[in-house]
Amino acid sequence: MVGLKPPEMPPPAAVKFLSAGTAACIADLCTFPLDTAKVRLQIQGEVRIPRSSSTVEYRGVLGTLRTMVRTEGPRSLYRGLAAGLQRQMSFASIRIGLYDSVKQLYTPKGAESTGLAARLLAGCTTGAVAVACAQPTDVVKVRFQATGAMPESARRYSGTVDAYRTIAREEGIRGLWRGTLPNITRNAIVNCGELVTYDLIKDALLRAQLMTDNVPCHFVAAFGAGFCATVVASPVDVVKTRYMNAGPGQYRNALSCLLALLMQEGITGFYKG
């Protein structure tokens, strides 16, 4: 009828699931070189077993990208992309795609709006479940990104599938889930700082009538949420990256990795990359 609009029906969970995974893959294609540079900076200066002398190879994000292109070729910026896309389809689909559905489960019946506690619980829940499912893909991605230029005979893995098989054979199934606890901690922080902050910023913009519910509003809210989440989660992210990339015997556990980083490089080491 004229003057009446059809009721706005939210998309089903399956649509949100697939949309989140697809969007995350597209974003990963655009930002993967930056993620690789972050990993290289995070593991730089690490004391390894056996010990070896190392020099500073990378300085800053742009300097890292230039050095990699010069010494390893442009393809090095996308090393580990296959595992990265696998990670996004299994991780982002759960973390983001199921967030609204889980948020409704924690919202009391009859409540007009979802409270902060329900949003925090939903973010932590989807983040933890996503990590548990996607951890092997994250381990393989980080190990490929951390690998510098070397002859083919000296490479740890010949490809993505070989990496899964080799890690499982040499380190056991637990090796594929190395660093799960710091990764869950990181993603709980990221989800609380990102998804929840995104909700709060967007709601504040809409309530103040500064913006309408459109793409520019989503962009502003996402930018602020991403900045807050990165600042808060960086220390755990550095520990997670180093621990997942470590070989057998390098660290006893994630806590020993954290203490080694603190003793070797101080507080600033937690913000590398």
Disulfide bonds with the S-S distance in Angstrom:
none
